C-alpha cells in the first residue's frame, strides 16, 4: 500500500501535471517540504522525465525586500526568463517557515517587484492556455500553516490530506466526481450573461457574455474545486463585503468593502490593513479591476484557514480576484496583482443569472 507521501506525489505527477517521458520538470518548495520533493523527484525519474529542484531556504524573501534597491526590485533574471520558456511542467509546493515574514516589509517594495514580474506571469498564462506548459500549486503541511489555521500539525495534515482526497482509496476518481459537478454548473452558466451577487452588505453585478467558464478539478491547484471565468472588464458594478480576512503575501486585511463603477474599484475600505490594501490596488492600471470571478465547489473544505489555496475552494462561497485575468477564460485584464478575496454565501446569500436564482445559501439549485 502506498504511503500518503507516495500517493501525493503520484497524483501531482500523473493527474495534475500529467508528466511525460523526456519532459523538463521544475519542483519548487522550501527545505521543509523535502520528503515530498524527494518523492516527486524519484517518481519523475521513474517516468523518464528530467526533474530539477528550486529549494528555498528560510529568510531569503525577507532579506531581498529589506535590502534590494529599486533597480534590483525591477530586475528579472535572464535565467528565470529562460526557465519559463523551456520547462514543460512546474510543481510549486507551499511550505512556509513563517507565513508572516513579509508583514513588516514596505508594501510599495512588494508592489514594485510584483509589477516587474508581469511578463513572466503573462508568459506562464499564455503557455498554459495554449497547452505547452502545465503547472500545479500544492501545499506541504508545516507548523506555520497549521498555526494560521488554528490547528496542531497532525490535525492540519489530516485536513490537507482530506481536502486533497488523499484519504480516499482512489483520489483521482474523487476528483473526477468534482469535475462532473462543476460541469453541470458550467453548462448552466455558459448560457447566461449577467451574474448578480446578493449577500450581507453586498449587491454586485457583472457580465460574462462571451467569456469561458473553467472547470477546476485538480489540474492547476491541489486541492481544487471551483468554476471560474473573467467578467467583461468594465461591467462590474455595485458593492461587495468580503467575509473573511483577505490574505496576500502574509498580510491580513480585515473586513474589506469595495464599491465598483464600470469595472473599477472606486472605493475600498478595511477595518485593518487598509494601507496595504490600497498599496496593492494602486500597483498598476489593472489592479483595481477584476480578473477572475469564481464559485467554490469543494465541500470537503469547510473551515477558513488563512491559506487561499484552500479557502477560495470552500464549497458554497464565491471569490473575486483583483488584477490579472487568466487568458483561457477570455479575460483581458493585465496586472502584476492577482489577489483573491472571498464572500461566504452559505448562511445567507444568493447568485442570480439573468435574473434567475440559481445558487442559494451555498447550494446549486439547478
C-alpha positions in Angstrom: 0.0 0.0 0.0 1.3 3.5 -0.9 2.1 5.9 1.9 0.4 9.3 1.9 3.6 10.9 0.5 3.8 8.4 -2.3 0.1 8.9 -3.1 0.5 12.7 -3.0 3.5 12.6 -5.4 1.7 10.2 -7.7 -1.4 12.4 -8.1 0.6 15.5 -8.6 2.7 14.0 -11.4 0.2 11.7 -13.1 -3.0 13.7 -12.7 -2.2 17.3 -12.1 0.7 18.0 -14.5 0.5 14.6 -16.3 4.2 14.4 -16.7 5.6 12.6 -19.8 8.9 11.0 -20.7 11.7 13.5 -21.6 9.8 16.5 -20.2 11.6 19.1 -18.1 10.0 19.4 -14.7 10.8 22.1 -12.1 10.0 21.3 -8.5 9.9 24.3 -6.1 9.5 24.5 -2.4 11.2 25.1 0.9 13.5 22.6 2.6 10.6 21.8 5.0 9.0 20.0 2.1 12.0 17.7 1.5 10.0 14.4 1.9 7.5 15.4 -0.8 10.2 17.0 -3.1 12.3 13.9 -2.9 9.3 11.6 -3.7 8.2 13.7 -6.6 11.8 13.8 -7.9 12.1 10.0 -7.6 8.8 9.2 -9.3 9.6 11.7 -12.1 12.8 9.9 -12.8 11.0 6.6 -13.0 8.6 8.2 -15.5 11.6 9.1 -17.7 11.2 12.9 -17.1 14.0 15.3 -16.3 13.3 16.8 -12.9 15.3 19.6 -11.2 14.7 21.4 -7.9 14.5 25.0 -6.7 14.7 24.6 -2.9 14.3 27.9 -1.0 15.9 28.4 2.4 14.3 30.3 5.3 14.6 34.1 5.2 15.6 34.8 1.6 12.5 36.7 0.7 12.7 38.9 3.8 16.4 39.7 3.1 15.6 40.5 -0.5 12.8 43.0 0.3 14.8 44.6 3.1 18.0 45.3 1.1 17.1 45.3 -2.6 17.4 48.6 -4.4 14.6 49.8 -6.7 16.7 48.7 -9.7 17.1 45.2 -8.1 13.4 45.0 -7.4 12.7 45.7 -11.1 15.3 43.2 -12.2 14.2 39.8 -13.6 16.9 37.3 -14.1 17.5 36.2 -17.7 17.9 32.7 -16.2 14.4 32.9 -14.8 13.1 34.1 -18.2 14.9 31.2 -19.9 13.4 28.7 -17.5 9.9 29.9 -18.1 10.5 29.5 -21.8 11.9 26.0 -21.6 10.3 24.0 -18.8 7.3 21.7 -19.6 5.9 21.5 -16.1 6.1 23.1 -12.7 5.1 21.7 -9.3 5.2 24.6 -6.7 4.9 23.5 -3.1 3.8 26.0 -0.4 5.9 25.1 2.7 6.4 28.2 4.8 8.7 28.6 7.7 6.9 31.8 8.7 3.8 33.0 6.8 4.1 36.4 8.4 7.7 37.0 7.3 6.8 39.9 5.0 4.3 41.6 7.2 6.6 44.5 8.1 8.1 44.9 4.6 7.2 48.1 2.8 4.2 47.2 0.6 5.4 49.6 -2.1 8.6 47.5 -2.5 6.5 44.3 -2.8 4.3 46.1 -5.4 7.4 47.1 -7.5 8.7 43.5 -7.6 5.2 42.1 -8.4 4.8 44.6 -11.3 8.2 43.7 -12.7 7.1 40.0 -12.8 4.2 40.7 -15.1 6.0 39.5 -18.3 6.8 36.2 -16.6 3.1 35.8 -15.4 1.9 36.6 -18.9 4.3 34.0 -20.4 3.2 31.4 -17.9 -0.5 32.0 -18.5 -0.1 32.1 -22.3 1.8 28.8 -22.4 -0.8 27.3 -20.0 -3.6 28.4 -22.3 -2.0 27.0 -25.4 -1.2 23.7 -23.8 2.6 23.9 -23.9 3.1 24.2 -20.2 1.4 22.6 -17.2 1.7 23.6 -13.5 0.2 22.9 -10.1 0.4 24.7 -6.8 0.0 22.5 -3.7 0.9 22.5 0.0 3.1 20.6 2.3 1.9 21.0 5.9 4.2 23.0 8.2 3.9 24.3 11.7 3.4 27.9 10.4 0.4 26.9 8.2 -1.1 24.8 11.0 -0.8 27.8 13.4 -2.6 30.1 10.9 -5.4 27.5 10.7 -5.6 27.2 14.5 -4.7 23.5 14.4 -2.0 21.2 15.6 0.4 19.9 12.9 -1.2 16.5 13.0 -4.7 17.8 12.7 -3.7 20.2 9.9 -2.0 17.4 8.0 -5.2 15.4 8.2 -7.2 18.5 7.0 -4.8 18.9 4.0 -5.0 15.2 3.1 -8.8 15.2 3.3 -9.1 18.4 1.2 -6.9 16.8 -1.4 -8.9 13.5 -1.3 -5.7 11.7 -0.4 -7.5 9.8 2.4 -9.6 8.1 -0.3 -8.7 4.8 -1.9 -8.7 6.4 -5.4 -8.2 10.2 -5.2 -8.3 10.7 -9.0 -11.8 9.1 -9.1 -12.9 11.6 -6.4 -11.6 14.5 -8.4 -13.5 13.2 -11.5 -16.7 13.4 -9.4 -15.9 17.1 -8.7 -15.3 17.6 -12.4 -18.8 16.3 -13.2 -20.4 18.5 -10.5 -18.5 21.5 -11.9 -19.5 20.7 -15.5 -23.2 20.9 -14.5 -22.7 24.4 -13.2 -20.7 25.4 -16.2 -23.3 24.1 -18.6 -25.9 26.3 -16.9 -23.7 29.4 -16.7 -22.4 29.2 -20.2 -25.9 30.2 -21.5 -26.1 33.2 -19.2 -24.9 36.8 -19.4 -25.4 38.9 -16.2 -24.5 37.5 -12.8 -25.7 39.2 -9.6 -24.3 38.5 -6.2 -26.5 39.3 -3.2 -25.3 38.9 0.4 -24.8 40.9 3.6 -23.7 44.4 2.6 -23.4 43.0 -1.0 -25.2 43.7 -4.2 -23.0 43.3 -7.2 -23.5 42.6 -10.9 -21.1 41.7 -13.7 -21.4 40.5 -17.3 -19.8 37.3 -18.6 -21.1 37.3 -22.2 -18.6 35.6 -24.5 -16.3 34.5 -21.6 -15.4 30.9 -20.9 -16.1 29.2 -17.6 -13.2 26.9 -16.5 -13.6 23.6 -14.7 -11.1 23.4 -11.9 -10.9 19.8 -10.8 -7.3 19.4 -9.6 -5.1 20.2 -12.5 -3.6 23.6 -11.6 -4.4 23.9 -7.9 -4.3 21.0 -5.5 -6.6 20.8 -3.7 -9.1 22.3 -6.2 -12.8 22.7 -6.5 -14.2 25.8 -8.3 -15.5 27.1 -11.5 -14.2 30.5 -12.7 -14.3 33.0 -15.6 -13.4 36.6 -16.2 -16.0 39.3 -16.2 -16.2 41.9 -19.0 -13.7 44.3 -17.7 -15.9 47.4 -17.4 -19.1 45.5 -16.4 -18.6 45.2 -12.6 -20.9 47.5 -10.7 -22.2 47.7 -7.1 -20.7 46.8 -3.8 -19.4 43.8 -2.0 -18.2 43.0 1.5 -15.7 40.1 1.7 -16.5 37.8 4.6 -13.0 36.6 5.6 -9.8 38.4 6.0 -8.1 38.9 2.6 -4.6 37.4 2.9 -1.8 38.3 0.5 1.9 37.6 1.0 1.3 37.1 4.7 -0.6 40.3 5.2 -4.1 40.1 6.5 -6.7 42.8 5.6 -9.9 42.5 7.6 -13.5 43.4 6.7 -12.7 44.5 3.1 -15.5 46.5 1.5 -15.3 47.5 -2.2 -17.5 49.7 -4.4 -17.3 49.3 -8.2 -18.2 51.6 -11.0 -17.9 50.5 -14.6 -15.5 47.8 -13.6 -13.1 49.8 -11.4 -12.9 49.7 -7.6 -13.6 53.4 -6.8 -13.9 52.9 -3.1 -12.0 50.5 -0.9 -12.1 50.3 2.9 -10.9 47.8 5.6 -11.2 47.6 9.3 -7.5 46.6 9.5 -4.7 46.8 6.9 -6.3 49.5 4.7 -2.9 51.0 3.8 -1.7 47.6 2.5 -5.0 47.2 0.6 -4.5 50.5 -1.2 -0.9 49.8 -2.0 -1.8 46.7 -3.8 -4.8 48.1 -5.6 -2.7 51.0 -6.8 0.0 48.7 -8.1 -0.7 49.3 -11.8 -3.5 50.2 -14.3 -5.2 46.8 -14.0 -5.0 46.2 -10.3 -8.4 47.9 -9.4 -10.2 45.7 -12.0 -11.5 42.2 -11.5 -9.6 39.5 -13.5 -11.5 36.4 -12.1 -14.9 35.6 -10.6 -15.5 32.1 -9.2 -17.7 29.7 -7.2 -16.1 27.4 -4.7 -17.2 23.7 -5.1 -15.0 21.7 -2.6 -17.5 20.8 0.1 -14.8 18.8 1.9 -13.3 22.2 2.9 -15.5 23.9 5.5 -13.0 25.9 7.6 -11.3 29.2 6.8 -7.5 28.6 7.3 -5.9 31.8 6.1 -4.5 30.0 3.1 -6.1 31.0 -0.2 -5.2 27.6 -1.9 -7.8 26.1 0.4 -10.1 29.0 1.4 -11.1 30.0 -2.1 -12.3 26.5 -2.8 -14.7 26.3 0.2 -18.0 24.9 -1.2 -20.7 27.5 -1.1 -18.5 30.6 -1.3 -17.6 32.9 -4.2 -14.3 34.7 -4.7 -13.1 37.5 -6.9 -9.5 38.3 -7.9 -8.3 41.8 -8.3 -5.8 42.1 -11.2 -4.5 39.6 -13.7 -7.0 37.5 -15.7 -6.4 34.0 -16.9 -6.3 34.1 -20.8 -8.1 30.8 -21.1 -11.2 32.4 -19.7 -11.1 35.1 -22.3 -10.2 37.8 -19.7 -8.1 40.7 -21.0 -7.1 42.4 -17.7 -3.3 42.6 -17.2 -1.7 43.3 -13.8 1.1 42.3 -11.5 -1.5 41.6 -8.9 -3.8 38.5 -8.6 -5.4 38.8 -5.2 -8.4 36.5 -4.4 -11.0 37.7 -1.8 -13.9 35.5 -0.5 -17.5 36.2 0.1 -19.4 33.4 2.0 -22.9 32.6 0.8 -23.5 29.5 2.9 -25.7 31.1 5.7 -27.4 33.7 3.6 -26.9 34.9 0.1 -27.5 34.0 -3.5 -26.4 34.2 -7.0 -28.7 35.2 -9.9 -28.1 34.5 -13.6 -30.1 36.8 -16.0 -32.5 37.4 -13.1 -32.9 33.7 -12.1 -31.8 32.5 -8.7 -29.5 29.5 -9.2 -27.4 29.4 -6.1 -28.8 29.9 -2.6 -27.2 29.5 0.8 -24.2 27.8 -0.7 -26.1 25.2 -2.8 -26.5 24.9 -6.6 -30.2 24.8 -7.3 -30.2 23.5 -10.9 
